[in-house]
C-alpha cells in the first residue's frame, strides 16, 4: 500500500469525480452527510475539544492571581504556558500513534481523562514547582485530544464538506474558551484571588461526564477499523519520515509552528495585557474577552466554509496576513481608547481563529489512514511545542517592553506559516486513502 497521496490530486467538488453520493443541500448539509454514527463522532470530538479548551484557559485567566500568590515574575509565569505546550508535543505524537494502533475513540478517551485529571491536580499545587509539573502532565492529554478528535470526524466527512465539518469541530475551542471566561468572571468576582485560582482548576473535572457518553456511543469510522487489522505500518514514525512523506512532514511542522506561535502568544497574554496595561477589572476583562471569543467562534465557522471554497492554502494565507495586521492594530491602540480596543477584539479573534479551520482537513488529507494519527499528531503538536517559544519570549520581554509591545512577536509566527505553504500541496477535494 502506498504511504503517500498523489502529489497533485485533482481538485473537484463533483460527486461523480469523487465517488461520493450527492451532497445534502442547505447550511447543515455537511452534518446530515455524516450519518448517525458520524454525528455521534462529531458530538464526541466537539465536546472533547471544548473541554480541552476550557481546561487550557484555566491557566491564562488565572495568571495574574497565580503570579501574585507564588511571587512570580513574567518569565516564570510564561513558563507555565510554555511547559504545557512543549509537553503537548510529546502527548500529541504519542496519541497519534495510539490512535493508529488501537483506534481513534480509545485514544480520544485516554487524552480527555489525562487532561482532566491533571487540570484538577493543578488546583492542589502547594508551590510553583509542583504546579509546573502538573501543568506539564496536563499537556500530555491536551496535546493529543484535538488531533485524535479531528481524525475521527475527518474519516466520516465527505471530501466536499470536510473543511467546514472540521471547522465546526474547531469552533468548539471558542465554546470552551467562552465557558472558561464566564466561570472566571463568577469565581474571581465572589472569591478571593488566593482561593479563586484553585477553584478554576478544580472545575476542570467536567470532562469526566463526556467520557462516560463517548465510551458508550461513539465508534471509529469503518475505514479506520479496517486499517487497524490489515496495515503493517500503522502508527509508525518512520513512515511519516519516509521519502514519500518526509517533505510533507517537515513543512507541516513549520506551518503548525508559525500559526500556533502567533495564536498562543495572544491567547496567553491578552488577559494579562487587559488587566495590567489597560487597567480593566475582572468584569471588564470578561466583557472584552466576550468580543474576542465571539469573533473566534465566527472565525472558525467562516474559515471552515472558506477552506472548502478557496482551498486549504489560500485560506491559511489570507488569514495569516489578516491576523498579523490585527495584532499590530490591537497593540498599537493608544491609552484612553478602550472603546476601540473593544471593537477590534472581534476581528482579532475572528482572524486568528479562522486560520485554524482548515488544519483538521488539511493535515488529515496529507497522510494515508494507516499513519494519519501519527502524522497529524506529530506535526500539529511539534509545531505547538516549537511555537511555545513565542509566549515565553513575550514573558521575558514584557518587563522591559511592556506586554503590549512584546505581543507584536505573535505576527512573526504568521509570516512563518505563509513560507511553510510553499512546500505543501493543495488537498481540497482529495479523498482519504
C-alpha positions as CSV (number, residue, x, y, z in Angstrom):
1,X,0.0,0.0,0.0
2,X,1.3,3.5,-0.9
3,X,2.2,5.7,2.1
4,X,1.6,9.0,0.3
5,X,-1.3,10.6,-1.6
6,X,-0.7,11.6,-5.2
7,X,1.2,15.0,-5.1
8,X,-1.2,16.7,-7.5
9,X,-4.6,15.2,-6.7
10,X,-7.4,16.7,-8.9
11,X,-9.5,19.3,-7.1
12,X,-13.2,18.8,-7.6
13,X,-16.5,19.1,-5.8
14,X,-18.2,16.7,-8.2
15,X,-19.8,13.6,-6.7
16,X,-19.1,11.8,-9.9
17,X,-15.4,12.5,-9.7
18,X,-15.0,11.8,-6.0
19,X,-17.2,8.7,-5.9
20,X,-19.4,10.2,-3.3
21,X,-23.2,10.3,-3.1
22,X,-24.7,13.6,-4.0
23,X,-24.2,16.0,-1.1
24,X,-27.1,17.2,1.1
25,X,-28.1,20.8,0.5
26,X,-28.5,23.6,3.0
27,X,-26.5,25.2,5.7
28,X,-26.3,21.9,7.7
29,X,-25.9,19.5,4.8
30,X,-22.4,18.7,5.9
31,X,-23.9,17.5,9.3
32,X,-26.6,15.3,7.6
33,X,-23.9,13.8,5.3
34,X,-22.0,12.4,8.3
35,X,-24.8,9.9,9.0
36,X,-25.9,8.8,12.6
37,X,-22.5,7.3,13.6
38,X,-20.6,10.3,12.2
39,X,-22.8,12.8,14.0
40,X,-22.1,11.0,17.3
41,X,-18.4,11.1,16.5
42,X,-18.8,14.8,15.8
43,X,-20.5,15.4,19.1
44,X,-17.8,13.5,21.0
45,X,-15.0,15.3,19.3
46,X,-16.7,18.7,19.7
47,X,-17.3,18.1,23.4
48,X,-13.8,16.9,23.9
49,X,-12.2,19.9,22.2
50,X,-14.5,22.4,24.0
51,X,-13.5,20.9,27.4
52,X,-9.9,20.7,26.3
53,X,-10.1,24.5,25.6
54,X,-11.8,25.1,28.9
55,X,-9.1,23.3,30.8
56,X,-6.3,25.1,28.9
57,X,-7.7,28.6,29.6
58,X,-8.0,28.0,33.4
59,X,-4.3,29.0,33.4
60,X,-4.2,32.2,31.2
61,X,-7.2,33.5,33.0
62,X,-5.7,32.9,36.4
63,X,-2.1,34.0,35.6
64,X,-2.3,37.4,37.5
65,X,-3.6,35.7,40.6
66,X,-1.0,32.9,40.3
67,X,1.9,35.3,39.8
68,X,0.8,37.2,43.0
69,X,0.3,34.0,45.1
70,X,3.6,32.5,44.2
71,X,5.6,35.7,43.8
72,X,6.4,35.1,40.1
73,X,8.0,37.4,37.6
74,X,6.7,37.5,34.0
75,X,9.3,35.0,32.7
76,X,8.4,32.3,35.3
77,X,4.7,32.9,34.7
78,X,5.1,32.5,31.0
79,X,7.0,29.3,31.6
80,X,3.8,27.7,32.9
81,X,2.3,28.0,29.4
82,X,5.5,27.0,27.6
83,X,5.9,23.8,29.5
84,X,2.2,22.9,28.7
85,X,2.8,23.4,25.0
86,X,6.2,21.7,24.9
87,X,5.0,18.6,26.7
88,X,1.9,18.6,24.5
89,X,4.1,17.8,21.6
90,X,5.0,14.5,23.3
91,X,1.4,13.9,24.2
92,X,0.2,14.7,20.7
93,X,2.8,12.5,19.0
94,X,2.1,9.6,21.3
95,X,-1.7,10.0,21.0
96,X,-1.4,9.9,17.2
97,X,0.5,6.6,17.3
98,X,-2.0,5.2,19.8
99,X,-4.9,6.3,17.6
100,X,-3.4,4.4,14.6
101,X,-2.7,1.3,16.7
102,X,-5.7,0.9,19.0
103,X,-8.3,3.2,17.4
104,X,-9.5,6.8,17.4
105,X,-12.1,6.5,20.1
106,X,-10.0,4.7,22.6
107,X,-7.2,7.3,22.1
108,X,-9.7,10.1,22.5
109,X,-10.9,8.7,25.9
110,X,-7.3,8.4,27.1
111,X,-6.5,12.1,26.2
112,X,-9.6,13.5,27.8
113,X,-9.1,11.6,31.1
114,X,-5.4,12.7,31.2
115,X,-6.0,16.5,30.7
116,X,-8.9,16.4,33.2
117,X,-7.1,14.6,36.0
118,X,-4.0,16.9,35.9
119,X,-6.0,20.1,35.5
120,X,-7.8,19.3,38.8
121,X,-4.4,18.4,40.3
122,X,-3.1,21.9,39.5
123,X,-5.7,23.3,41.9
124,X,-4.0,21.4,44.8
125,X,-0.4,22.5,44.0
126,X,1.3,23.7,47.2
127,X,4.1,25.6,45.3
128,X,5.2,26.8,41.9
129,X,7.4,23.7,41.1
130,X,4.6,21.3,41.7
131,X,2.2,23.4,39.6
132,X,4.8,23.4,36.8
133,X,4.9,19.6,36.9
134,X,1.1,19.1,37.0
135,X,0.7,21.6,34.2
136,X,3.3,19.7,32.1
137,X,1.4,16.4,32.7
138,X,-1.8,18.2,31.7
139,X,-0.1,18.9,28.4
140,X,0.1,15.2,27.6
141,X,-3.7,14.9,27.3
142,X,-4.1,18.5,25.9
143,X,-1.7,17.8,23.1
144,X,-3.4,14.6,21.9
145,X,-7.1,15.4,22.0
146,X,-7.5,17.7,19.0
147,X,-5.6,15.6,16.6
148,X,-7.4,12.4,17.6
149,X,-10.8,14.0,17.5
150,X,-10.2,15.7,14.2
151,X,-9.1,12.5,12.6
152,X,-12.1,10.6,14.0
153,X,-14.5,13.1,12.3
154,X,-12.5,13.6,9.1
155,X,-12.8,9.9,8.3
156,X,-16.6,10.2,8.4
157,X,-16.8,13.5,6.5
158,X,-17.2,13.8,2.7
159,X,-14.3,15.4,0.6
160,X,-16.7,18.1,-0.5
161,X,-17.6,19.2,3.1
162,X,-14.6,18.1,5.1
163,X,-13.3,21.7,5.6
164,X,-16.5,23.1,7.1
165,X,-17.1,19.9,9.1
166,X,-13.7,20.2,10.8
167,X,-14.1,23.9,11.0
168,X,-17.2,23.3,13.1
169,X,-15.2,20.9,15.4
170,X,-12.6,23.6,15.7
171,X,-15.3,26.1,16.8
172,X,-15.6,24.1,20.0
173,X,-12.4,25.8,21.1
174,X,-14.2,29.1,21.3
175,X,-17.1,27.5,23.2
176,X,-14.7,26.2,25.8
177,X,-12.9,29.5,26.0
178,X,-16.2,31.3,26.5
179,X,-17.3,28.9,29.3
180,X,-13.9,29.4,31.0
181,X,-14.3,33.2,30.7
182,X,-17.8,33.0,32.3
183,X,-16.6,30.8,35.1
184,X,-13.6,33.0,35.7
185,X,-15.8,36.1,35.9
186,X,-18.0,34.5,38.5
187,X,-15.3,32.8,40.6
188,X,-13.0,35.8,40.8
189,X,-15.9,38.1,41.5
190,X,-17.1,36.2,44.5
191,X,-13.9,34.6,45.9
192,X,-10.6,36.0,46.9
193,X,-7.8,35.5,44.4
194,X,-5.9,33.1,46.7
195,X,-8.7,30.6,46.5
196,X,-10.3,31.5,43.2
197,X,-7.4,30.3,41.0
198,X,-7.6,26.9,42.8
199,X,-11.4,26.7,42.2
200,X,-10.8,27.4,38.5
201,X,-8.6,24.4,38.2
202,X,-10.9,22.2,40.2
203,X,-13.7,22.9,37.7
204,X,-11.6,21.1,35.2
205,X,-13.2,17.8,36.3
206,X,-16.1,18.5,33.9
207,X,-14.8,16.2,31.1
208,X,-15.4,13.1,33.2
209,X,-19.1,13.4,32.1
210,X,-18.2,13.4,28.4
211,X,-16.0,10.3,28.8
212,X,-19.0,8.2,30.0
213,X,-21.0,9.2,27.0
214,X,-18.3,8.7,24.4
215,X,-17.4,5.3,25.7
216,X,-20.9,4.0,25.1
217,X,-22.0,5.9,21.9
218,X,-19.0,6.7,19.6
219,X,-17.3,4.3,17.2
220,X,-14.4,4.6,14.7
221,X,-15.2,5.0,11.0
222,X,-15.2,1.7,9.0
223,X,-12.0,2.7,7.1
224,X,-10.0,3.2,10.2
225,X,-11.3,0.0,11.8
226,X,-10.2,-1.9,8.6
227,X,-6.7,-0.4,8.8
228,X,-6.2,-1.5,12.4
229,X,-6.4,-5.1,11.4
230,X,-4.6,-5.0,8.0
231,X,-1.8,-2.4,7.9
232,X,1.7,-3.5,8.9
233,X,2.9,0.1,9.1
234,X,0.2,1.6,11.3
235,X,1.3,4.1,13.8
236,X,4.9,4.3,12.5
237,X,7.1,7.4,13.0
238,X,9.5,6.0,10.3
239,X,6.6,6.0,7.8
240,X,6.0,9.8,8.1
241,X,9.7,10.4,7.5
242,X,9.9,8.0,4.6
243,X,10.9,9.6,1.2
244,X,7.3,9.9,0.1
245,X,6.2,11.9,3.2
246,X,9.3,13.5,4.7
247,X,8.9,16.8,2.8
248,X,5.2,17.0,3.8
249,X,6.0,16.3,7.5
250,X,8.7,18.9,7.7
251,X,6.7,21.7,6.1
252,X,3.6,20.8,8.1
253,X,5.6,21.2,11.3
254,X,6.8,24.6,10.1
255,X,3.2,25.6,9.2
256,X,2.0,24.5,12.6
257,X,4.8,26.3,14.4
258,X,4.0,29.6,12.8
259,X,0.3,29.6,13.3
260,X,0.4,28.3,16.8
261,X,3.3,30.6,17.8
262,X,1.1,33.5,16.8
263,X,-2.0,32.2,18.4
264,X,-0.7,31.1,21.8
265,X,1.1,34.3,22.2
266,X,-2.2,36.1,22.1
267,X,-4.2,33.5,24.0
268,X,-1.7,33.5,26.8
269,X,-1.0,37.2,27.3
270,X,-4.1,39.2,26.2
271,X,-5.9,38.7,29.5
272,X,-2.8,39.9,31.4
273,X,-2.4,42.8,29.0
274,X,-6.0,43.9,29.5
275,X,-5.6,43.8,33.3
276,X,-2.1,45.2,33.8
277,X,-1.7,47.7,31.0
278,X,-5.2,48.7,30.2
279,X,-6.4,48.7,33.8
280,X,-9.5,46.6,33.3
281,X,-11.4,45.0,36.2
282,X,-12.3,41.3,36.3
283,X,-15.7,42.1,34.9
284,X,-14.3,44.5,32.4
285,X,-11.8,41.9,31.2
286,X,-14.6,39.3,30.8
287,X,-16.5,41.8,28.7
288,X,-13.7,42.5,26.4
289,X,-13.0,38.8,26.1
290,X,-16.6,38.3,25.0
291,X,-15.9,40.3,21.9
292,X,-12.7,38.4,21.3
293,X,-14.3,35.0,21.8
294,X,-17.4,35.9,19.7
295,X,-15.0,36.8,16.9
296,X,-13.2,33.5,17.3
297,X,-16.4,31.4,17.1
298,X,-17.5,33.2,13.9
299,X,-14.0,32.9,12.5
300,X,-13.9,29.1,13.0
301,X,-17.2,28.6,11.1
302,X,-16.3,31.1,8.4
303,X,-12.8,29.7,7.9
304,X,-14.3,26.2,7.6
305,X,-16.5,27.4,4.8
306,X,-13.8,29.3,3.0
307,X,-11.3,26.4,3.2
308,X,-13.7,24.3,1.1
309,X,-14.4,27.3,-1.3
310,X,-10.9,28.8,-1.7
311,X,-8.7,25.8,-0.9
312,X,-6.6,24.9,2.2
313,X,-3.6,27.0,1.3
314,X,-5.4,30.2,0.2
315,X,-7.5,30.2,3.3
316,X,-4.4,29.9,5.6
317,X,-2.5,32.6,3.6
318,X,-5.5,35.0,3.7
319,X,-5.9,34.8,7.5
320,X,-2.2,34.8,8.2
321,X,-2.0,38.2,6.6
322,X,-5.1,39.4,8.3
323,X,-4.1,38.0,11.7
324,X,-0.7,39.8,11.6
325,X,-2.4,43.0,10.7
326,X,-4.9,42.6,13.6
327,X,-2.2,42.0,16.1
328,X,-0.3,45.2,15.0
329,X,-3.6,47.2,15.2
330,X,-4.7,45.8,18.6
331,X,-1.4,46.5,20.3
332,X,-1.0,50.0,18.8
333,X,-4.2,51.4,20.3
334,X,-3.3,54.5,22.4
335,X,-4.1,54.7,26.1
336,X,-7.6,56.0,26.8
337,X,-9.1,54.3,23.7
338,X,-10.5,51.3,25.4
339,X,-13.7,51.6,23.3
340,X,-11.6,51.0,20.2
341,X,-9.9,48.1,22.0
342,X,-13.3,46.6,22.5
343,X,-14.3,46.9,18.8
344,X,-11.0,45.5,17.5
345,X,-11.3,42.4,19.7
346,X,-13.8,40.9,17.4
347,X,-11.7,41.0,14.2
348,X,-8.7,39.9,16.1
349,X,-10.5,36.8,17.5
350,X,-12.0,36.2,14.0
351,X,-8.8,36.2,12.1
352,X,-6.6,34.3,14.5
353,X,-9.2,31.5,14.7
354,X,-10.3,31.3,11.1
355,X,-6.7,30.3,10.1
356,X,-7.1,27.1,12.2
357,X,-10.3,26.0,10.5
358,X,-8.5,24.3,7.6
359,X,-6.0,22.5,9.8
360,X,-8.1,19.4,10.6
361,X,-9.0,18.7,7.0
362,X,-5.6,19.7,5.6
363,X,-3.4,17.6,7.8
364,X,-5.8,14.6,7.6
365,X,-5.6,14.8,3.8
366,X,-1.8,14.9,3.7
367,X,-1.5,11.4,5.3
368,X,-2.9,7.9,4.5
369,X,-5.2,6.2,7.0
370,X,-2.5,3.9,8.5
371,X,-0.4,6.8,9.7
372,X,-2.9,9.6,9.7
373,X,-3.0,9.8,13.5
374,X,0.8,9.7,13.7
375,X,1.3,12.3,11.0
376,X,-1.3,14.7,12.3
377,X,-0.4,14.2,15.9
378,X,3.3,14.7,15.3
379,X,3.2,17.7,13.0
380,X,0.5,19.7,14.8
381,X,1.9,19.2,18.3
382,X,5.6,19.5,17.4
383,X,4.6,22.9,15.9
384,X,2.8,23.7,19.0
385,X,5.9,22.9,21.1
386,X,8.3,25.0,19.0
387,X,5.7,27.8,18.8
388,X,5.7,27.8,22.6
389,X,8.9,29.8,22.5
390,X,6.8,32.8,21.5
391,X,4.8,33.1,24.7
392,X,7.9,32.7,26.8
393,X,9.8,35.3,24.8
394,X,6.9,37.7,25.4
395,X,7.1,36.9,29.1
396,X,10.7,37.8,29.3
397,X,10.4,40.9,27.1
398,X,7.3,42.2,28.9
399,X,9.3,43.5,31.9
400,X,11.2,45.9,29.6
401,X,8.9,46.3,26.5
402,X,5.5,46.0,28.2
403,X,3.1,43.2,27.4
404,X,1.6,45.1,24.5
405,X,4.9,45.8,22.8
406,X,6.1,42.3,23.2
407,X,2.9,40.8,21.7
408,X,3.9,42.0,18.3
409,X,6.2,38.9,18.1
410,X,3.0,36.9,17.5
411,X,2.9,38.4,14.0
412,X,6.3,36.8,13.2
413,X,4.6,33.4,13.6
414,X,2.1,34.1,10.8
415,X,4.9,35.0,8.4
416,X,6.5,31.6,9.0
417,X,3.2,29.9,8.2
418,X,3.0,31.6,4.8
419,X,6.5,30.5,4.0
420,X,5.7,26.9,5.0
421,X,2.8,26.6,2.5
422,X,5.4,26.8,-0.4
423,X,6.4,23.2,0.4
424,X,2.9,21.7,0.8
425,X,0.4,20.5,-1.9
426,X,-3.2,21.8,-2.1
427,X,-5.6,19.0,-1.0
428,X,-9.1,20.4,-1.4
429,X,-11.4,17.7,-2.8
430,X,-8.9,14.9,-2.0
431,X,-10.3,11.5,-0.9
432,X,-8.8,10.0,2.2
433,X,-6.6,7.0,1.2
